[in-house]
Every structure is written in structure tokens, then in C-alpha cells.
Amino acid sequence: MDLMGMMGKLKETQRKMEETKLRMDTVLIDEQSNDGALKVTITANGKLKSIAIADSLLEDKEQLEDYLIVTLNKAIEKAAKVNQAELDAVAKVDMPMIPGMDEMFK
């Protein structure tokens, strides 16, 4: 087992993971309420980028709050899946195989 080579590979993988995390700030996830009255955009890292609210929702505070919760939660869930898939892809491709660690990436 080449320990120095493995350490170099681990550092390279760590660098690629950091690059992927930064890139996820540029991946946009759009979500909207079922009727399209509320639209949100977040990054794959979960940062809110925009909210568009139909005028009709401004008349009912409780409905607007409900729409925000549901729509933002759906967007956050999608973003988390995209983010995790990207990080998993980097880890699976670039991680050196260390005995016993292969179970971590299944």
C-alpha cells in the first residue's frame, strides 16, 4: 500500500469536494406552488436567490405563509438531493480504496 500516494489522492479528492461545493452555489433549483402563485429559486447549497409572489397571495397572509413553507421545503429537499449526488459522485470516483471504507460510499 502506497501511503504517500493515498494521502495525495485524499488531498486531491478534498480539493475537488471543495470545488464542487463552490460550484453548487451556481446550480439553481426552481420550485413553485401547485397553482404557480409562488415561485422560489435557491442554489443547490440551499441559499435563497429569489421569491416571486402573485398579487392574489398578498391578500391572505396565512395562505402566503403556508405556500412559503411548502414551496421552500420542496426546493430545499431538491437542492439537498442535487448537492448530495454531486458530492457522492466526486467521492466515489476520486477516493482511494481503503479497506473497510468502501461501505461508506454505497
VMD Tcl script that draws the C-alpha trace (Angstrom):
set ca {
  {0.00 0.00 0.00}
  {1.45 3.36 -1.12}
  {0.65 5.62 1.84}
  {2.08 8.78 0.24}
  {0.14 8.19 -2.96}
  {-3.01 7.58 -0.96}
  {-2.52 10.80 1.02}
  {-2.03 12.73 -2.22}
  {-5.22 11.19 -3.60}
  {-7.11 12.15 -0.42}
  {-5.91 15.76 -0.72}
  {-6.92 15.85 -4.39}
  {-10.36 14.47 -3.50}
  {-10.73 17.07 -0.75}
  {-9.85 19.82 -3.25}
  {-12.42 18.51 -5.73}
  {-15.06 18.32 -2.99}
  {-14.43 21.98 -2.11}
  {-14.66 22.95 -5.80}
  {-17.93 21.03 -6.08}
  {-19.34 22.81 -3.01}
  {-18.46 26.17 -4.56}
  {-19.99 25.14 -7.89}
  {-23.23 24.23 -6.09}
  {-23.65 27.96 -5.39}
  {-24.19 28.39 -9.13}
  {-26.64 25.50 -9.60}
  {-30.17 26.89 -9.35}
  {-33.23 24.95 -8.22}
  {-36.62 26.37 -9.18}
  {-39.79 25.36 -7.34}
  {-43.33 26.67 -7.38}
  {-46.64 26.13 -5.64}
  {-49.12 23.83 -7.37}
  {-51.02 26.80 -8.81}
  {-47.88 28.78 -9.71}
  {-48.81 31.67 -7.41}
  {-45.49 31.38 -5.55}
  {-42.13 30.69 -7.16}
  {-38.77 30.34 -5.43}
  {-35.23 29.81 -6.64}
  {-32.47 28.51 -4.40}
  {-28.95 27.26 -5.02}
  {-28.00 23.61 -4.60}
  {-26.31 24.78 -1.39}
  {-29.69 25.97 -0.11}
  {-29.21 29.72 -0.44}
  {-32.37 31.58 -1.37}
  {-31.94 33.56 -4.61}
  {-35.44 34.79 -5.44}
  {-39.10 34.69 -4.49}
  {-41.97 35.68 -6.80}
  {-45.40 36.13 -5.19}
  {-48.64 36.58 -7.12}
  {-50.66 39.60 -6.01}
  {-53.56 37.33 -5.03}
  {-51.45 35.78 -2.27}
  {-50.75 39.18 -0.72}
  {-54.37 39.37 0.37}
  {-54.18 36.27 2.59}
  {-51.23 36.27 4.99}
  {-51.94 32.77 6.33}
  {-52.15 31.27 2.85}
  {-48.93 33.03 1.83}
  {-47.16 31.66 4.88}
  {-48.39 28.14 4.10}
  {-47.29 28.46 0.47}
  {-43.85 29.68 1.54}
  {-43.34 26.77 3.92}
  {-44.43 24.09 1.47}
  {-42.68 25.53 -1.57}
  {-39.41 26.35 0.21}
  {-39.31 22.90 1.82}
  {-39.75 21.25 -1.59}
  {-36.97 23.41 -3.04}
  {-34.65 22.69 -0.11}
  {-35.27 18.95 -0.46}
  {-34.47 19.05 -4.19}
  {-31.34 21.13 -3.55}
  {-30.12 18.71 -0.89}
  {-30.54 15.76 -3.29}
  {-28.63 17.54 -6.07}
  {-25.88 18.60 -3.68}
  {-25.50 15.11 -2.19}
  {-25.49 13.44 -5.62}
  {-22.70 15.75 -6.81}
  {-20.58 15.22 -3.68}
  {-21.16 11.45 -3.79}
  {-20.04 11.39 -7.43}
  {-16.76 13.09 -6.55}
  {-16.18 10.82 -3.56}
  {-16.89 7.59 -5.46}
  {-14.66 8.47 -8.39}
  {-11.75 10.02 -6.56}
  {-11.48 8.38 -3.15}
  {-8.69 5.81 -2.85}
  {-9.99 2.43 -1.79}
  {-9.08 1.97 1.85}
  {-10.08 -1.40 3.30}
  {-13.38 -1.09 5.13}
  {-14.21 2.38 3.76}
  {-15.98 1.13 0.64}
  {-19.11 0.57 2.75}
  {-19.30 4.31 3.45}
  {-20.00 5.16 -0.21}
  {-22.77 2.69 -1.01}
}
mol new
graphics top color blue
foreach p $ca { graphics top sphere $p radius 0.5 }
foreach p [lrange $ca 0 end-1] q [lrange $ca 1 end] { graphics top cylinder $p $q radius 0.2 }
display resetview
